[in-house]
Amino acid sequence: VALIQVARDRHGVLRLGPNTDFIGAVLGCATTVIAELNNCIVAPAGAPQIAPSQINYLYESEREIPEIPMPIIDEAAATIGALVADLINDGDCVQTGIGAIPAAILSRLDRKNDLGLHGGLIDDGGMALIKAGNVTGLRKPMDTGLHVTGIGLGTKALIDWLSETPEVVFRGADHTHEASAIAQLPNFVSINSAVEIDLFGQVNAEVAGGRQISGTGGSVDFMRAAKHSKGGKSIVALNATARGGSLSRIVPKVEMVTALRTDVDIVVTEYGVAELKHASNQERAEALINIAAPDFRDALKACL
Protein backbone atom coordinates (compact mmCIF):
# COMPACT_ATOMS: atom_id res chain seq x y z
CA VAL A 1 0.00 0.00 0.00
CA ALA A 2 1.34 3.41 -1.00
CA LEU A 3 0.10 6.57 0.71
CA ILE A 4 0.98 9.66 -1.33
CA GLN A 5 0.12 13.35 -1.44
CA VAL A 6 -1.16 15.02 -4.58
CA ALA A 7 -2.42 18.49 -5.42
CA ARG A 8 -3.80 20.38 -8.39
CA ASP A 9 -1.65 22.87 -10.21
CA ARG A 10 -2.83 26.31 -11.29
CA HIS A 11 -4.54 24.75 -14.33
CA GLY A 12 -6.30 22.02 -12.37
CA VAL A 13 -3.91 19.25 -13.40
CA LEU A 14 -3.26 16.61 -10.75
CA ARG A 15 0.42 16.42 -9.80
CA LEU A 16 2.72 14.97 -7.17
CA GLY A 17 4.69 17.12 -4.82
CA PRO A 18 6.28 18.93 -3.30
CA ASN A 19 8.11 15.66 -2.48
CA THR A 20 8.61 13.21 -5.33
CA ASP A 21 11.99 11.60 -4.74
CA PHE A 22 10.94 7.96 -4.14
CA ILE A 23 7.29 8.08 -5.20
CA GLY A 24 8.02 6.70 -8.68
CA ALA A 25 9.68 3.65 -7.18
CA VAL A 26 6.79 3.15 -4.74
CA LEU A 27 4.12 3.47 -7.44
CA GLY A 28 5.97 0.89 -9.49
CA CYS A 29 5.41 -1.85 -6.92
CA ALA A 30 2.32 -0.86 -4.93
CA THR A 31 -0.87 -2.81 -5.52
CA THR A 32 -3.00 -0.21 -3.70
CA VAL A 33 -2.46 3.55 -3.96
CA ILE A 34 -4.16 5.91 -1.51
CA ALA A 35 -3.79 9.58 -2.37
CA GLU A 36 -4.40 12.59 -0.16
CA LEU A 37 -5.56 15.45 -2.35
CA ASN A 38 -4.35 18.46 -0.40
CA ASN A 39 -6.47 21.46 -1.34
CA CYS A 40 -4.36 23.69 0.88
CA ILE A 41 -1.51 23.88 -1.63
CA VAL A 42 -1.06 24.41 -5.33
CA ALA A 43 1.14 21.71 -6.85
CA PRO A 44 4.57 22.68 -8.17
CA ALA A 45 4.36 23.43 -11.89
CA GLY A 46 7.36 21.20 -12.57
CA ALA A 47 6.17 18.19 -10.55
CA PRO A 48 5.18 14.97 -12.34
CA GLN A 49 1.57 14.54 -13.33
CA ILE A 50 -0.36 11.59 -11.95
CA ALA A 51 -3.34 10.07 -13.72
CA PRO A 52 -6.50 9.39 -11.70
CA SER A 53 -6.33 5.81 -13.03
CA GLN A 54 -3.15 5.31 -10.96
CA ILE A 55 -5.06 6.00 -7.73
CA ASN A 56 -7.29 3.42 -6.04
CA TYR A 57 -8.61 5.62 -3.22
CA LEU A 58 -8.55 9.39 -2.90
CA TYR A 59 -9.52 11.59 0.00
CA GLU A 60 -9.43 15.37 0.23
CA SER A 61 -7.83 17.46 2.95
CA GLU A 62 -6.86 21.02 3.73
CA ARG A 63 -3.64 20.48 5.60
CA GLU A 64 -1.04 23.19 5.82
CA ILE A 65 2.44 21.96 4.93
CA PRO A 66 4.86 22.67 7.80
CA GLU A 67 7.14 25.57 6.98
CA ILE A 68 10.88 25.43 7.51
CA PRO A 69 11.97 29.01 8.19
CA MET A 70 15.18 30.45 6.83
CA PRO A 71 17.99 29.40 9.22
CA ILE A 72 19.93 31.91 11.30
CA ILE A 73 23.43 32.31 9.87
CA ASP A 74 25.93 32.86 12.68
CA GLU A 75 29.50 34.14 12.28
CA ALA A 76 31.04 30.68 11.85
CA ALA A 77 28.49 29.65 9.21
CA ALA A 78 29.01 32.94 7.37
CA THR A 79 32.77 32.38 7.29
CA ILE A 80 32.33 28.82 6.02
CA GLY A 81 29.88 30.07 3.40
CA ALA A 82 32.40 32.57 2.08
CA LEU A 83 35.20 29.98 1.94
CA VAL A 84 33.06 27.44 0.07
CA ALA A 85 31.73 30.09 -2.33
CA ASP A 86 35.34 30.83 -3.30
CA LEU A 87 35.67 27.21 -4.44
CA ILE A 88 32.71 27.52 -6.82
CA ASN A 89 33.19 28.92 -10.32
CA ASP A 90 30.83 30.43 -12.86
CA GLY A 91 28.95 27.66 -14.64
CA ASP A 92 29.38 25.02 -11.92
CA CYS A 93 26.44 22.79 -11.08
CA VAL A 94 25.81 22.78 -7.32
CA GLN A 95 24.15 20.39 -4.87
CA THR A 96 23.62 21.38 -1.23
CA GLY A 97 21.67 20.24 1.80
CA ILE A 98 19.64 22.28 4.25
CA GLY A 99 20.63 24.24 7.36
CA ALA A 100 22.66 27.27 8.35
CA ILE A 101 25.84 26.33 6.48
CA PRO A 102 24.14 25.51 3.15
CA ALA A 103 22.12 28.71 3.51
CA ALA A 104 25.31 30.68 4.13
CA ILE A 105 26.94 29.12 1.07
CA LEU A 106 24.00 29.90 -1.21
CA SER A 107 23.84 33.46 0.11
CA ARG A 108 27.44 34.03 -1.01
CA LEU A 109 26.88 32.80 -4.58
CA ASP A 110 25.19 36.04 -5.57
CA ARG A 111 28.26 37.11 -7.57
CA LYS A 112 28.44 33.91 -9.62
CA ASN A 113 26.97 33.48 -13.07
CA ASP A 114 25.18 30.70 -14.97
CA LEU A 115 25.23 28.24 -12.08
CA GLY A 116 23.25 25.03 -12.24
CA LEU A 117 21.24 23.29 -9.52
CA HIS A 118 20.87 19.51 -9.42
CA GLY A 119 20.17 17.76 -6.15
CA GLY A 120 17.75 16.23 -3.72
CA LEU A 121 16.12 19.45 -2.56
CA ILE A 122 15.55 23.11 -3.23
CA ASP A 123 15.01 25.68 -0.49
CA ASP A 124 14.56 29.42 -0.22
CA GLY A 125 18.26 30.02 -0.86
CA GLY A 126 18.07 28.24 -4.21
CA MET A 127 14.90 30.14 -5.06
CA ALA A 128 16.64 33.45 -4.36
CA LEU A 129 19.53 32.61 -6.70
CA ILE A 130 17.19 31.56 -9.50
CA LYS A 131 15.09 34.70 -9.14
CA ALA A 132 18.25 36.86 -9.11
CA GLY A 133 19.57 35.23 -12.29
CA ASN A 134 22.68 33.69 -10.73
CA VAL A 135 21.33 30.19 -11.34
CA THR A 136 20.27 29.69 -14.96
CA GLY A 137 21.24 26.10 -15.74
CA LEU A 138 22.21 27.25 -19.23
CA ARG A 139 25.65 25.59 -19.15
CA LYS A 140 24.25 22.19 -18.21
CA PRO A 141 24.44 19.83 -21.19
CA MET A 142 21.63 17.77 -19.60
CA ASP A 143 18.41 19.41 -18.32
CA THR A 144 19.64 22.63 -19.88
CA GLY A 145 17.90 25.66 -18.42
CA LEU A 146 16.15 23.52 -15.81
CA HIS A 147 16.70 23.25 -12.05
CA VAL A 148 16.40 19.65 -10.89
CA THR A 149 15.18 18.64 -7.43
CA GLY A 150 13.30 15.93 -5.60
CA ILE A 151 11.84 17.99 -2.75
CA GLY A 152 10.77 21.57 -2.14
CA LEU A 153 11.60 22.35 1.48
CA GLY A 154 11.24 25.80 2.99
CA THR A 155 8.77 28.60 3.56
CA LYS A 156 5.27 29.08 2.15
CA ALA A 157 6.78 31.63 -0.22
CA LEU A 158 8.90 28.85 -1.73
CA ILE A 159 5.93 26.52 -2.21
CA ASP A 160 3.91 29.33 -3.80
CA TRP A 161 6.79 30.21 -6.13
CA LEU A 162 7.25 26.58 -7.17
CA SER A 163 3.59 26.49 -8.24
CA GLU A 164 4.32 29.04 -10.96
CA THR A 165 7.88 28.06 -11.93
CA PRO A 166 7.94 25.10 -14.36
CA GLU A 167 11.70 25.49 -14.81
CA VAL A 168 12.12 23.79 -11.40
CA VAL A 169 11.51 20.16 -12.30
CA PHE A 170 10.88 17.43 -9.77
CA ARG A 171 12.51 14.09 -10.55
CA GLY A 172 12.93 10.80 -8.75
CA ALA A 173 16.03 9.80 -6.83
CA ASP A 174 16.99 7.58 -9.76
CA HIS A 175 17.78 10.84 -11.59
CA THR A 176 18.62 13.37 -8.87
CA HIS A 177 21.08 11.05 -7.06
CA GLU A 178 22.16 8.80 -9.91
CA ALA A 179 25.88 8.79 -10.78
CA SER A 180 25.28 8.02 -14.47
CA ALA A 181 23.05 11.12 -14.71
CA ILE A 182 25.42 13.39 -12.78
CA ALA A 183 28.30 12.15 -14.96
CA GLN A 184 26.66 14.15 -17.76
CA LEU A 185 27.01 17.37 -15.72
CA PRO A 186 30.57 18.76 -15.87
CA ASN A 187 31.89 20.67 -12.84
CA PHE A 188 29.35 19.15 -10.46
CA VAL A 189 30.05 20.40 -6.92
CA SER A 190 28.61 18.29 -4.11
CA ILE A 191 28.43 20.12 -0.77
CA ASN A 192 27.49 18.14 2.34
CA SER A 193 27.92 18.40 6.09
CA ALA A 194 28.97 15.97 8.81
CA VAL A 195 28.78 15.27 12.51
CA GLU A 196 32.54 14.75 12.61
CA ILE A 197 35.50 13.93 10.38
CA ASP A 198 38.67 12.12 11.37
CA LEU A 199 42.32 12.56 10.46
CA PHE A 200 42.03 10.11 7.56
CA GLY A 201 39.16 12.13 6.08
CA GLN A 202 36.48 9.60 7.01
CA VAL A 203 33.08 11.20 7.59
CA ASN A 204 30.47 10.44 10.26
CA ALA A 205 27.11 11.98 9.41
CA GLU A 206 24.90 9.70 11.49
CA VAL A 207 25.96 9.16 15.11
CA ALA A 208 26.74 11.54 17.98
CA GLY A 209 27.62 10.36 21.48
CA GLY A 210 26.53 6.81 20.70
CA ARG A 211 23.08 7.96 19.53
CA GLN A 212 21.79 7.63 15.99
CA ILE A 213 20.71 11.14 14.99
CA SER A 214 20.38 10.74 11.23
CA GLY A 215 20.61 8.36 8.33
CA THR A 216 23.09 8.52 5.49
CA GLY A 217 20.67 10.49 3.34
CA GLY A 218 21.94 11.18 -0.17
CA SER A 219 25.31 12.59 0.84
CA VAL A 220 27.38 9.56 -0.16
CA ASP A 221 25.49 9.24 -3.46
CA PHE A 222 26.39 12.82 -4.35
CA MET A 223 29.98 12.57 -3.11
CA ARG A 224 30.65 9.56 -5.31
CA ALA A 225 28.67 10.93 -8.24
CA ALA A 226 30.93 14.01 -8.21
CA LYS A 227 33.82 11.67 -9.06
CA HIS A 228 32.05 10.80 -12.33
CA SER A 229 31.65 14.45 -13.31
CA LYS A 230 34.45 16.01 -15.36
CA GLY A 231 35.88 18.69 -13.08
CA GLY A 232 33.56 17.63 -10.25
CA LYS A 233 34.46 17.86 -6.58
CA SER A 234 33.09 16.73 -3.25
CA ILE A 235 33.14 19.26 -0.40
CA VAL A 236 32.32 18.61 3.26
CA ALA A 237 31.59 21.81 5.21
CA LEU A 238 31.14 21.78 8.96
CA ASN A 239 31.72 23.82 12.10
CA ALA A 240 35.04 23.03 13.76
CA THR A 241 33.40 22.51 17.16
CA ALA A 242 30.15 21.45 18.80
CA ARG A 243 28.52 21.94 22.20
CA GLY A 244 29.50 25.56 22.53
CA GLY A 245 33.10 24.98 21.50
CA SER A 246 33.76 22.24 24.05
CA LEU A 247 33.98 19.42 21.51
CA SER A 248 36.09 19.18 18.37
CA ARG A 249 34.37 17.91 15.26
CA ILE A 250 37.73 16.97 13.79
CA VAL A 251 38.67 13.84 15.70
CA PRO A 252 41.34 11.11 15.66
CA LYS A 253 38.77 8.51 14.58
CA VAL A 254 35.08 8.86 13.78
CA GLU A 255 32.44 7.02 15.77
CA MET A 256 30.72 5.73 12.61
CA VAL A 257 31.95 5.77 9.01
CA THR A 258 29.28 7.18 6.71
CA ALA A 259 31.62 8.20 3.87
CA LEU A 260 35.06 6.83 3.05
CA ARG A 261 38.18 8.95 3.01
CA THR A 262 38.26 8.58 -0.78
CA ASP A 263 34.77 10.12 -1.07
CA VAL A 264 35.92 13.55 0.09
CA ASP A 265 38.02 16.02 -1.89
CA ILE A 266 37.85 19.15 0.28
CA VAL A 267 36.93 19.87 3.91
CA VAL A 268 35.98 23.38 5.05
CA THR A 269 35.57 24.78 8.57
CA GLU A 270 35.53 28.37 9.77
CA TYR A 271 39.31 28.04 10.20
CA GLY A 272 40.11 27.27 6.58
CA VAL A 273 40.16 24.82 3.69
CA ALA A 274 41.82 21.38 3.66
CA GLU A 275 42.54 19.92 0.21
CA LEU A 276 42.51 16.14 0.65
CA LYS A 277 42.38 14.88 -2.91
CA HIS A 278 45.63 13.11 -3.84
CA ALA A 279 47.05 13.77 -0.34
CA SER A 280 48.86 11.07 1.61
CA ASN A 281 47.51 10.01 5.00
CA GLN A 282 50.09 12.18 6.74
CA GLU A 283 49.25 15.17 4.56
CA ARG A 284 45.54 14.63 5.16
CA ALA A 285 45.98 14.62 8.91
CA GLU A 286 48.13 17.75 8.88
CA ALA A 287 45.69 19.63 6.61
CA LEU A 288 42.73 18.71 8.81
CA ILE A 289 44.52 19.68 12.03
CA ASN A 290 45.24 23.07 10.48
CA ILE A 291 41.49 23.75 10.12
CA ALA A 292 40.53 22.38 13.54
CA ALA A 293 39.76 24.81 16.35
CA PRO A 294 43.08 26.02 17.79
CA ASP A 295 42.34 24.71 21.30
CA PHE A 296 42.24 21.12 19.97
CA ARG A 297 45.19 21.13 17.58
CA ASP A 298 47.87 20.00 20.03
CA ALA A 299 45.79 17.00 21.15
CA LEU A 300 45.18 16.04 17.54
CA LYS A 301 48.87 16.34 16.68
CA ALA A 302 49.67 13.99 19.54
CA CYS A 303 47.61 11.31 17.75
CA LEU A 304 49.85 11.32 14.67
Disulfide bonds with the S-S distance in Angstrom:
none
